[in-house]
Amino acid sequence: MVLPRFGGPELFEVRDVPAPTPGPGQLVVRVLVSGTNPVDAKLRHDGSWAGLKPPVVLGYDASGVVEQVGPGVTDFKPGDEVFYTPEIFGNPHGSYAELNLVSASIVARKPASISHEEAAAIPLAGGTAWDALVRRLQVQVGETVLIHGGAGGVGTFAVQIAKAAGARVLATSGPANLELLRELGADLAIDYRKEDVAQVALRETGGKGVDAVFDTVGSNIVPSIPATRAFGRLATILDVKGDVSGMYPRNQTLHGVFLTRERRRLEEMTALIERKQLRPVVDQVLPLEKVGDAHRRLDSGHGRGKVVLKVAST
C-alpha cells in the first residue's frame, strides 16, 4: 500500500513495485502480518521530519518468513519465521507490503508460541514499553508504578511488563477499558475521567508518591510530578508540555523514550512471551487493503490494544 503524498488516510493506493534485492547484511522478508502504530499516522500526515519522501511505503511492525538472505548473513535462512520493527528515519521500505527489505541485525526469530497476528503487534509498542520500564525507569520488585493510558498499544504492554518486574501497578483508562487493565494485571484500574489520578496515586502510597510514572498519552508528566516520590523517575514517549520545574526540589529524573531498533530487545521480550507473562492485545485484524480504516482509528487517538493488517495467508 503506497502513500503517493502526505495527507489523509484515504490516500493509500494498491501498487505493484519492484521486488527488493538484499544487500550485504540484509534480508528480504515475506510479510504475513503488519502492525499499525500512532507514528504511522504522524508519518502519513507529514513524514518529512523522518526523511521520508512520497511515494513511500509506511508500516513499522512486521511478522513473516525470510524470503532471501544477503551476503554475509549467517544467522537466518529462507523459511525462518521472524518479527521486527523496521527503521523509521529515511526508510521507504515499510511493512505495508508483501516483501520488506530489512537489516538482519534488527530482526529476531518469532516466538513459537504465538501467531503472526500476535507477533506483528509486539515489536514497536512492546519494545517501547520495555525500554521505558526495564531500561530507563529500571522498575524494581516492590515498587509502585503509575501508567497513564494502560489500555493503549504501548500501555497494555507496560502494565504487563511492570507486573512481571514485581511492581505494584496503578494504570489509567476510560471506563470501557478498566476491566482490561485488571485482566492484564493492574492492581488498581483508575478511570481518569472520574478521578483525580494524582490524588489517587498519593492516597495509594500513603502520601509518599509512586516510585515511577510512565506516560503513554501525553500531557500527564507535569500533573504527575507531585504524585511521584522524591528521587522518583518519570518517562514519556511524547513531548512534555508545561512547567517541569517542580521536579528539581524533588530530585526527580525525566526520561524521553524513542525506540531504537535492535534484535536483543526482541529476544529479551520473547522470554516473557514464552512464559505467558506478556501478550499482545490484538483488538482487530484487517486486510492490508483496509489500511485506511486502521489509520482513521489511529487518528482518533482512542481504542484498545493494537490493530494489525493481514498481508498474506499464514
ABEGO torsion letter per residue (X at the ends): XBBABBEBAAABBBBBBBBBBBBBGBBBBBBABBBBBAAAAAAAABAAAAGBBOBBBBEABBBBBBABBBBGBAABBBGBBBBBBBBABGBABBABBABBBBBAAABBBBBAABBAAAAAAAAAAAAAAAAAAAAAAGBBBGBBBBBBGAABAAAAAAAAAAAAAGBBBBBBBBAAAAAAAAAAGBABBBBAAABBAAAAAAAAAGGAEBABBBBAAEGAAAAAAAABBBGBBBBBABBBBEBAAAAAAAGBBBBBBBBBBBAAAAAAAAAAAAAGABBBBBABBBBAAAAAAAAAAAAAGBEBEBBBBBABBX
